[in-house]
Amino acid sequence: MQSSLEGKDRMKENTILITGVSSGLGKALAEEALHQGWRVVGTVRSEEAVAKFEATKPGHAFGRILDVRDTVRMADLVAEVEANVGAINVLVNNAGYGLWSTIEEAPLDEIRQQFEVNVFGCIAMLQAVLPYMRKRRAGRILNITSMGGLVTFPMVGIYNATKFAMEAVTEVLSQEVKSFGILVTAVEPGVFKTDWFGRSQRQAPATIRDYDALRKGRNEQPMPFSGDLTKGAKAILTILADPNPPGHALLGSIADEYVGKKLETLHQEFTAGKELSASTNADKAV
């Protein structure tokens, strides 16, 4: 039987790369992973943030500066981590932000920026890490999407679009790399009290008065916070400990409620439209 010491030693050999560990769920996950004995490589935006992160647990916490829009740098960063810290066993694509705007008012440049960070940055990181995982025929990837990647809300439609995109990327990637021993999960948090509602949110100018009532309603009836960040981090590490992890993992009762309602609505709409759908079938198979 394996001793507990041997188990702990093996855990210390595991390296998890988390993008965006300065705040929110990324910070909570990094702290909990360090507490459980992982080596954690966390990306931040400044030298000061590197020093602060590495001081949390010297020799186990490794900070690296990265702007996820700098997709060219990612391959070099991953190669450096593989060479100097250790094999990346787990990638957690966490960095991102939200754009608060109606679809009509959202400037195209802001929309592109939202996709650069929330989609292209994540895909570039996947592409940087996957060659090493494929070679080892082992690895775990968690893409932190959102319940907003499964359900939509007024004023955050562009953010929803980026998270819907990452849901698709995660599902397809899971099918493509499973035979290589790489397991992929989309983690969909509900409403957690994070900087998403502060510095991680950008608000486009309100230029169309017709949407004022919608804006006012959303501001006066905000969605209640229901998620605890530390518990969310522990849940994510529980997923990593599962040898047969789910393809999707909701976090929080708010996520369960809203996604459940969405599934019911889709079922009702598709069932009601079955006759119309069938009317488009060719008379004979081609």
C-alpha positions in Angstrom: 0.0 0.0 0.0 1.3 3.5 -0.9 2.2 5.5 2.2 0.7 9.0 2.7 4.1 10.5 2.4 4.6 9.0 -1.0 1.2 10.4 -2.0 2.2 13.8 -0.8 5.5 13.6 -2.7 3.7 12.7 -5.9 1.3 15.7 -5.4 4.2 18.0 -5.1 5.4 16.8 -8.5 2.1 18.0 -10.1 2.2 21.4 -11.8 -0.9 23.4 -12.6 -0.8 26.5 -14.8 -3.6 29.0 -14.1 -4.1 32.1 -16.1 -5.1 35.2 -14.1 -4.3 34.5 -10.4 -4.3 38.1 -9.1 -8.0 38.1 -8.1 -11.3 36.2 -8.1 -11.6 32.5 -8.8 -8.1 32.3 -10.2 -6.6 33.6 -7.0 -8.8 31.3 -4.9 -7.9 28.3 -7.0 -4.2 29.1 -6.8 -4.3 29.4 -3.1 -6.2 26.2 -2.5 -4.0 24.3 -4.9 -0.9 25.5 -3.1 -2.5 24.5 0.2 -3.1 21.0 -1.2 0.5 20.6 -2.3 0.5 21.5 -6.0 3.2 23.5 -7.7 1.3 26.5 -9.2 2.4 28.6 -12.1 0.1 31.7 -12.1 0.0 34.4 -14.8 -0.2 38.0 -13.7 0.3 41.4 -15.3 3.3 43.0 -13.4 6.6 42.3 -11.7 5.0 43.5 -8.4 2.2 40.9 -8.8 4.8 38.2 -9.5 6.6 38.9 -6.3 3.4 39.0 -4.3 2.2 35.7 -5.7 5.5 33.9 -5.2 5.7 35.1 -1.6 2.5 33.1 -0.9 4.4 29.9 -0.9 8.1 30.1 -2.0 9.3 27.2 -4.0 5.7 26.2 -5.0 4.2 29.4 -6.3 5.7 30.6 -9.6 4.5 33.9 -11.1 4.8 34.7 -14.8 3.9 37.9 -16.5 1.4 37.4 -19.4 -1.1 39.5 -21.2 -3.4 36.8 -22.7 -3.7 39.0 -25.8 0.0 38.4 -26.5 -0.6 35.1 -28.1 2.9 35.0 -29.7 4.5 34.9 -26.3 2.6 31.9 -25.0 4.6 29.2 -26.7 7.8 30.6 -25.2 6.2 31.0 -21.8 5.0 27.4 -21.7 8.4 26.1 -23.0 10.2 28.0 -20.2 7.8 26.6 -17.5 8.3 23.1 -18.8 12.1 23.5 -18.7 12.4 25.4 -15.4 9.4 24.5 -13.2 8.2 21.1 -14.4 5.8 19.3 -16.8 2.5 21.1 -16.9 0.0 18.5 -15.8 -3.0 20.8 -15.7 -4.0 24.0 -17.6 -6.7 26.2 -16.2 -7.8 28.8 -18.7 -9.3 31.4 -16.3 -8.3 34.9 -17.3 -11.1 37.0 -18.8 -13.4 39.9 -18.4 -16.9 41.1 -19.1 -18.2 43.8 -21.5 -21.4 45.5 -20.3 -23.3 46.8 -23.3 -26.4 46.1 -25.4 -25.6 44.4 -28.7 -26.5 47.5 -30.7 -24.4 49.9 -28.7 -21.3 47.7 -28.4 -18.4 49.3 -30.4 -16.9 46.7 -32.8 -13.4 47.4 -31.4 -14.6 46.5 -27.9 -16.3 43.4 -29.3 -13.0 42.3 -30.9 -11.1 43.0 -27.7 -13.6 40.8 -25.7 -13.0 37.9 -28.1 -9.2 38.5 -28.1 -9.1 37.9 -24.4 -11.9 35.5 -23.7 -11.6 33.3 -26.8 -8.4 33.8 -28.8 -6.2 34.1 -25.7 -7.6 30.8 -24.3 -7.2 29.0 -27.6 -3.6 30.2 -28.0 -2.8 28.9 -24.5 -4.4 25.5 -25.4 -2.2 25.3 -28.5 0.9 26.2 -26.5 0.3 23.5 -23.9 -1.1 20.6 -26.0 2.1 19.5 -27.7 3.7 18.7 -24.4 0.6 16.9 -23.1 0.2 14.9 -26.3 3.8 13.8 -26.1 3.3 12.6 -22.5 -0.1 11.1 -23.4 -1.5 12.7 -20.3 -2.9 16.0 -19.1 -6.0 17.8 -17.8 -7.5 21.0 -19.2 -10.2 23.1 -17.5 -11.7 26.0 -19.4 -13.4 28.4 -17.0 -16.4 29.5 -19.0 -19.5 30.6 -17.2 -23.2 29.8 -16.8 -23.2 32.7 -19.2 -21.8 30.2 -21.8 -25.1 28.3 -21.6 -27.7 31.0 -20.8 -27.9 34.6 -21.9 -28.7 37.9 -20.1 -29.4 41.4 -21.5 -26.5 43.8 -21.4 -23.8 41.1 -21.5 -24.5 39.5 -24.9 -21.0 39.9 -26.2 -19.6 38.3 -23.1 -22.2 35.5 -23.5 -21.0 35.1 -27.1 -17.4 34.6 -26.0 -18.3 32.0 -23.4 -20.7 30.2 -25.8 -17.7 30.0 -28.1 -15.5 28.5 -25.4 -18.1 26.0 -24.6 -17.9 24.8 -28.2 -14.1 24.8 -28.2 -14.1 22.8 -25.0 -16.6 20.2 -26.2 -14.7 19.6 -29.5 -11.3 19.6 -27.9 -12.4 16.9 -25.5 -13.4 14.7 -28.5 -10.1 15.4 -30.3 -7.6 14.7 -27.5 -9.3 12.1 -25.4 -7.4 9.3 -27.2 -4.1 11.0 -26.1 -5.0 10.7 -22.4 -5.9 14.4 -22.2 -9.2 15.1 -20.4 -11.1 18.4 -20.8 -13.8 20.0 -18.8 -15.8 23.2 -19.1 -16.3 24.7 -15.7 -19.4 27.0 -15.5 -19.5 29.1 -12.4 -22.7 30.9 -11.4 -22.6 34.2 -9.6 -19.5 34.6 -7.4 -18.4 37.8 -5.8 -15.3 38.6 -7.9 -13.7 41.5 -9.8 -15.9 40.6 -12.7 -18.3 43.2 -11.3 -15.4 45.7 -10.8 -12.1 46.0 -12.5 -12.7 42.9 -14.7 -15.7 44.5 -16.3 -15.8 47.1 -19.0 -18.8 49.2 -19.8 -19.4 50.6 -23.3 -20.9 54.1 -23.5 -24.7 54.3 -23.4 -25.6 56.1 -26.6 -29.2 55.0 -27.3 -31.9 56.3 -24.9 -34.3 53.6 -25.9 -32.3 51.1 -23.8 -32.3 53.3 -20.6 -35.2 51.4 -19.1 -33.4 48.1 -19.7 -30.2 49.5 -18.1 -32.2 50.8 -15.2 -33.9 47.5 -14.6 -30.7 45.6 -14.6 -29.0 48.0 -12.2 -32.0 48.0 -9.8 -32.3 44.2 -9.8 -28.8 42.7 -9.8 -28.4 39.0 -9.6 -27.7 37.9 -6.0 -24.2 36.5 -5.2 -24.4 32.8 -4.3 -20.9 31.4 -4.7 -18.1 31.1 -2.2 -14.7 31.4 -4.0 -12.9 29.0 -1.7 -15.6 26.4 -2.0 -15.5 26.9 -5.8 -11.8 26.4 -5.8 -12.1 23.2 -3.8 -14.8 21.9 -6.2 -12.5 22.5 -9.2 -9.7 20.5 -7.5 -12.2 17.8 -6.8 -12.9 17.6 -10.5 -9.2 17.3 -11.1 -9.0 14.4 -8.7 -11.7 12.5 -10.6 -10.2 10.0 -13.1 -13.4 10.3 -15.2 -14.3 14.0 -15.0 -17.5 15.5 -16.4 -17.4 17.4 -19.7 -19.4 20.2 -18.0 -19.4 21.2 -14.3 -21.8 23.9 -13.0 -20.7 25.7 -9.8 -23.4 27.1 -7.6 -27.2 26.9 -7.2 -27.8 30.0 -9.3 -26.1 28.2 -12.2 -28.1 25.0 -11.6 -31.4 27.1 -11.6 -30.8 29.2 -14.7 -29.3 26.4 -16.8 -32.1 24.0 -15.7 -34.7 26.6 -16.9 -32.8 27.0 -20.2 -32.8 23.2 -20.8 -36.5 23.1 -20.1 -37.2 25.9 -22.5 -35.1 24.3 -25.3 -36.9 21.0 -24.8 -40.3 22.7 -25.1 -39.4 24.7 -28.2 -37.8 21.8 -30.0 -40.7 19.5 -29.2 -43.2 22.1 -30.4 -41.2 22.5 -33.6 -40.8 18.8 -34.5 -43.5 18.8 -37.2 -42.1 21.9 -38.8 -38.6 20.4 -38.7 -39.7 17.2 -40.2 -41.5 19.1 -43.0 -38.0 20.0 -44.4 -36.9 16.4 -44.9 -36.3 15.3 -48.5 -38.9 12.8 -49.9 -36.0 10.3 -50.6 -32.6 10.1 -49.0 -30.0 11.5 -51.4 
